[in-house]
Amino acid sequence: MRALLQRVTEASVKVDGEVIGEIGEGLLILICAMDGDEDAKSAQLAAKISKLRIFKDEDGKMNRSILDIGGSALIVSQFTLAADTSRGNRPGFSYAAHPDEGERLYELFKKDVAALGIPTACGKFGADMKVSLVNDGPVTIWMDV
């Protein structure tokens, strides 16, 4: 699985002009299931994200996790994270999981994050979404498992 994390002070996602998910301080997690991903990768990625120390401590150093700060996660599916740009000018997406499998793994990832005690809000798989955020720092981290 592949994720792009953005540390945010706030984030929201709209579908058809309606806010369907929003958070305050925490992480916007753009997530993509890759071809061949297994269920264990979802739990592994969720656990790694929950412990990632990218939030500031009292000395201003990145030394606290989302769990430490009591932050939330906005989880948004984004198959374009699987883009292959190695040839030509049009990205290919053959590395992304098939949509049915991608959706199943997306739903599993949401459950895995919530099971760690992180309040979650979500986008809608396969929808045309409008994502708004205030990137704090900015801090943006790419993760593969």
Phi and psi in degrees as GROMACS dihedral restraints (atoms count N, CA, C in turn):
[ dihedral_restraints ]
;  ai    aj    ak    al  type     phi  dphi    fc
    3     4     5     6     1  -127.5    20    10
    4     5     6     7     1   136.9    20    10
    6     7     8     9     1  -136.9    20    10
    7     8     9    10     1   147.5    20    10
    9    10    11    12     1  -119.0    20    10
   10    11    12    13     1   117.7    20    10
   12    13    14    15     1  -103.2    20    10
   13    14    15    16     1   136.4    20    10
   15    16    17    18     1  -127.7    20    10
   16    17    18    19     1   122.5    20    10
   18    19    20    21     1   -73.9    20    10
   19    20    21    22     1   126.8    20    10
   21    22    23    24     1  -130.1    20    10
   22    23    24    25     1   154.9    20    10
   24    25    26    27     1   -91.8    20    10
   25    26    27    28     1   -22.3    20    10
   27    28    29    30     1  -165.5    20    10
   28    29    30    31     1   153.1    20    10
   30    31    32    33     1  -158.4    20    10
   31    32    33    34     1   151.6    20    10
   33    34    35    36     1  -150.6    20    10
   34    35    36    37     1   161.6    20    10
   36    37    38    39     1  -134.9    20    10
   37    38    39    40     1   135.6    20    10
   39    40    41    42     1  -117.6    20    10
   40    41    42    43     1   146.1    20    10
   42    43    44    45     1  -129.2    20    10
   43    44    45    46     1   127.4    20    10
   45    46    47    48     1    52.5    20    10
   46    47    48    49     1    39.6    20    10
   48    49    50    51     1    80.0    20    10
   49    50    51    52     1    -2.2    20    10
   51    52    53    54     1  -108.0    20    10
   52    53    54    55     1   130.6    20    10
   54    55    56    57     1   -68.6    20    10
   55    56    57    58     1   122.9    20    10
   57    58    59    60     1  -110.7    20    10
   58    59    60    61     1   -11.1    20    10
   60    61    62    63     1  -160.2    20    10
   61    62    63    64     1   139.1    20    10
   63    64    65    66     1  -156.1    20    10
   64    65    66    67     1   151.0    20    10
   66    67    68    69     1  -139.8    20    10
   67    68    69    70     1   164.4    20    10
   69    70    71    72     1   -93.8    20    10
   70    71    72    73     1  -131.0    20    10
   72    73    74    75     1   -63.1    20    10
   73    74    75    76     1   135.4    20    10
   75    76    77    78     1   158.3    20    10
   76    77    78    79     1  -138.6    20    10
   78    79    80    81     1  -127.4    20    10
   79    80    81    82     1   134.0    20    10
   81    82    83    84     1   -89.9    20    10
   82    83    84    85     1   121.3    20    10
   84    85    86    87     1  -114.1    20    10
   85    86    87    88     1   108.5    20    10
   87    88    89    90     1   -89.4    20    10
   88    89    90    91     1   125.1    20    10
   90    91    92    93     1  -127.3    20    10
   91    92    93    94     1   140.2    20    10
   93    94    95    96     1  -136.8    20    10
   94    95    96    97     1   126.1    20    10
   96    97    98    99     1   -83.0    20    10
   97    98    99   100     1   131.5    20    10
   99   100   101   102     1   -98.7    20    10
  100   101   102   103     1   153.9    20    10
  102   103   104   105     1   -55.2    20    10
  103   104   105   106     1   127.9    20    10
  105   106   107   108     1    92.1    20    10
  106   107   108   109     1    -3.2    20    10
  108   109   110   111     1   -63.4    20    10
  109   110   111   112     1   143.9    20    10
  111   112   113   114     1  -113.9    20    10
  112   113   114   115     1   164.2    20    10
  114   115   116   117     1   -54.1    20    10
  115   116   117   118     1   -38.3    20    10
  117   118   119   120     1   -59.8    20    10
  118   119   120   121     1   -28.8    20    10
  120   121   122   123     1   -66.8    20    10
  121   122   123   124     1   -32.4    20    10
  123   124   125   126     1   -63.1    20    10
  124   125   126   127     1   -51.0    20    10
  126   127   128   129     1   -63.6    20    10
  127   128   129   130     1   -39.6    20    10
  129   130   131   132     1   -63.0    20    10
  130   131   132   133     1   -44.8    20    10
  132   133   134   135     1   -67.3    20    10
  133   134   135   136     1   -43.7    20    10
  135   136   137   138     1   -58.9    20    10
  136   137   138   139     1   -45.6    20    10
  138   139   140   141     1   -62.9    20    10
  139   140   141   142     1   -42.9    20    10
  141   142   143   144     1   -63.8    20    10
  142   143   144   145     1   -43.8    20    10
  144   145   146   147     1   -62.9    20    10
  145   146   147   148     1   -41.4    20    10
  147   148   149   150     1   -63.2    20    10
  148   149   150   151     1   -25.1    20    10
  150   151   152   153     1  -102.8    20    10
  151   152   153   154     1    -5.8    20    10
  153   154   155   156     1   -65.8    20    10
  154   155   156   157     1   121.9    20    10
  156   157   158   159     1   -90.8    20    10
  157   158   159   160     1    87.5    20    10
  159   160   161   162     1  -126.1    20    10
  160   161   162   163     1     8.8    20    10
  162   163   164   165     1  -105.0    20    10
  163   164   165   166     1   147.4    20    10
  165   166   167   168     1   -71.7    20    10
  166   167   168   169     1   141.6    20    10
  168   169   170   171     1   -93.0    20    10
  169   170   171   172     1  -171.7    20    10
  171   172   173   174     1   -64.0    20    10
  172   173   174   175     1   -17.5    20    10
  174   175   176   177     1   -96.8    20    10
  175   176   177   178     1     5.1    20    10
  177   178   179   180     1    80.8    20    10
  178   179   180   181     1     9.9    20    10
  180   181   182   183     1   -95.4    20    10
  181   182   183   184     1   145.9    20    10
  183   184   185   186     1   -73.0    20    10
  184   185   186   187     1    97.2    20    10
  186   187   188   189     1  -142.4    20    10
  187   188   189   190     1     7.6    20    10
  189   190   191   192     1  -125.7    20    10
  190   191   192   193     1   148.2    20    10
  192   193   194   195     1   -94.8    20    10
  193   194   195   196     1   172.7    20    10
  195   196   197   198     1   -61.6    20    10
  196   197   198   199     1   -33.7    20    10
  198   199   200   201     1   -68.0    20    10
  199   200   201   202     1   -40.1    20    10
  201   202   203   204     1   -61.4    20    10
  202   203   204   205     1   -36.6    20    10
  204   205   206   207     1   -93.3    20    10
  205   206   207   208     1    -5.1    20    10
  207   208   209   210     1    68.6    20    10
  208   209   210   211     1    33.5    20    10
  210   211   212   213     1   -80.6    20    10
  211   212   213   214     1   171.8    20    10
  213   214   215   216     1  -114.7    20    10
  214   215   216   217     1   167.5    20    10
  216   217   218   219     1  -126.0    20    10
  217   218   219   220     1   132.6    20    10
  219   220   221   222     1  -104.9    20    10
  220   221   222   223     1   114.9    20    10
  222   223   224   225     1  -106.7    20    10
  223   224   225   226     1   121.5    20    10
  225   226   227   228     1  -128.3    20    10
  226   227   228   229     1   126.2    20    10
  228   229   230   231     1   -71.6    20    10
  229   230   231   232     1   139.4    20    10
  231   232   233   234     1  -151.6    20    10
  232   233   234   235     1    92.1    20    10
  234   235   236   237     1   -65.1    20    10
  235   236   237   238     1   -19.4    20    10
  237   238   239   240     1   -68.3    20    10
  238   239   240   241     1   -10.0    20    10
  240   241   242   243     1   -65.8    20    10
  241   242   243   244     1   -16.0    20    10
  243   244   245   246     1   -89.8    20    10
  244   245   246   247     1     9.4    20    10
  246   247   248   249     1   -57.2    20    10
  247   248   249   250     1   133.9    20    10
  249   250   251   252     1  -105.4    20    10
  250   251   252   253     1   113.2    20    10
  252   253   254   255     1  -111.7    20    10
  253   254   255   256     1    21.1    20    10
  255   256   257   258     1   -74.8    20    10
  256   257   258   259     1   -18.6    20    10
  258   259   260   261     1  -133.5    20    10
  259   260   261   262     1   138.4    20    10
  261   262   263   264     1    66.2    20    10
  262   263   264   265     1  -164.7    20    10
  264   265   266   267     1  -111.4    20    10
  265   266   267   268     1    -0.4    20    10
  267   268   269   270     1  -113.7    20    10
  268   269   270   271     1   120.9    20    10
  270   271   272   273     1   -66.5    20    10
  271   272   273   274     1   147.4    20    10
  273   274   275   276     1  -104.7    20    10
  274   275   276   277     1   152.2    20    10
  276   277   278   279     1  -124.0    20    10
  277   278   279   280     1    26.4    20    10
  279   280   281   282     1   -68.8    20    10
  280   281   282   283     1   -14.9    20    10
  282   283   284   285     1   -81.8    20    10
  283   284   285   286     1   -13.7    20    10
  285   286   287   288     1   -74.0    20    10
  286   287   288   289     1   149.0    20    10
  288   289   290   291     1   -64.5    20    10
  289   290   291   292     1   153.2    20    10
  291   292   293   294     1   -54.5    20    10
  292   293   294   295     1   143.9    20    10
  294   295   296   297     1   -50.8    20    10
  295   296   297   298     1   -41.3    20    10
  297   298   299   300     1   -63.1    20    10
  298   299   300   301     1   -43.8    20    10
  300   301   302   303     1   -71.6    20    10
  301   302   303   304     1   -38.0    20    10
  303   304   305   306     1   -60.1    20    10
  304   305   306   307     1   -43.4    20    10
  306   307   308   309     1   -66.7    20    10
  307   308   309   310     1   -41.8    20    10
  309   310   311   312     1   -60.3    20    10
  310   311   312   313     1   -45.0    20    10
  312   313   314   315     1   -70.6    20    10
  313   314   315   316     1   -32.9    20    10
  315   316   317   318     1   -62.1    20    10
  316   317   318   319     1   -46.8    20    10
  318   319   320   321     1   -62.7    20    10
  319   320   321   322     1   -40.1    20    10
  321   322   323   324     1   -64.0    20    10
  322   323   324   325     1   -43.5    20    10
  324   325   326   327     1   -60.7    20    10
  325   326   327   328     1   -43.3    20    10
  327   328   329   330     1   -57.4    20    10
  328   329   330   331     1   -43.8    20    10
  330   331   332   333     1   -66.1    20    10
  331   332   333   334     1   -40.6    20    10
  333   334   335   336     1   -64.1    20    10
  334   335   336   337     1   -40.2    20    10
  336   337   338   339     1   -66.8    20    10
  337   338   339   340     1   -47.5    20    10
  339   340   341   342     1   -61.6    20    10
  340   341   342   343     1   -36.5    20    10
  342   343   344   345     1   -64.6    20    10
  343   344   345   346     1   -19.7    20    10
  345   346   347   348     1   -85.0    20    10
  346   347   348   349     1     1.8    20    10
  348   349   350   351     1    90.1    20    10
  349   350   351   352     1    15.8    20    10
  351   352   353   354     1   -97.0    20    10
  352   353   354   355     1   119.9    20    10
  354   355   356   357     1   -60.7    20    10
  355   356   357   358     1   133.7    20    10
  357   358   359   360     1  -124.9    20    10
  358   359   360   361     1   147.5    20    10
  360   361   362   363     1  -128.0    20    10
  361   362   363   364     1   159.7    20    10
  363   364   365   366     1  -142.6    20    10
  364   365   366   367     1   157.9    20    10
  366   367   368   369     1   -86.0    20    10
  367   368   369   370     1  -164.5    20    10
  369   370   371   372     1  -123.2    20    10
  370   371   372   373     1   120.1    20    10
  372   373   374   375     1   -55.9    20    10
  373   374   375   376     1   130.6    20    10
  375   376   377   378     1    79.2    20    10
  376   377   378   379     1    -3.9    20    10
  378   379   380   381     1   -84.0    20    10
  379   380   381   382     1   158.8    20    10
  381   382   383   384     1   -82.0    20    10
  382   383   384   385     1   106.1    20    10
  384   385   386   387     1  -110.4    20    10
  385   386   387   388     1   150.8    20    10
  387   388   389   390     1  -114.3    20    10
  388   389   390   391     1   114.5    20    10
  390   391   392   393     1  -106.6    20    10
  391   392   393   394     1   128.9    20    10
  393   394   395   396     1  -118.6    20    10
  394   395   396   397     1   142.9    20    10
  396   397   398   399     1  -156.5    20    10
  397   398   399   400     1   157.2    20    10
  399   400   401   402     1  -115.1    20    10
  400   401   402   403     1   103.7    20    10
  402   403   404   405     1   -74.1    20    10
  403   404   405   406     1   123.3    20    10
  405   406   407   408     1   -91.9    20    10
  406   407   408   409     1   110.9    20    10
  408   409   410   411     1   132.7    20    10
  409   410   411   412     1   -69.0    20    10
  411   412   413   414     1   -74.4    20    10
  412   413   414   415     1   144.6    20    10
  414   415   416   417     1  -124.9    20    10
  415   416   417   418     1   118.7    20    10
  417   418   419   420     1  -135.4    20    10
  418   419   420   421     1   126.1    20    10
  420   421   422   423     1  -128.5    20    10
  421   422   423   424     1   132.7    20    10
  423   424   425   426     1   -97.0    20    10
  424   425   426   427     1   133.1    20    10
  426   427   428   429     1  -134.8    20    10
  427   428   429   430     1   137.4    20    10
  429   430   431   432     1  -125.3    20    10
  430   431   432   433     1   141.4    20    10
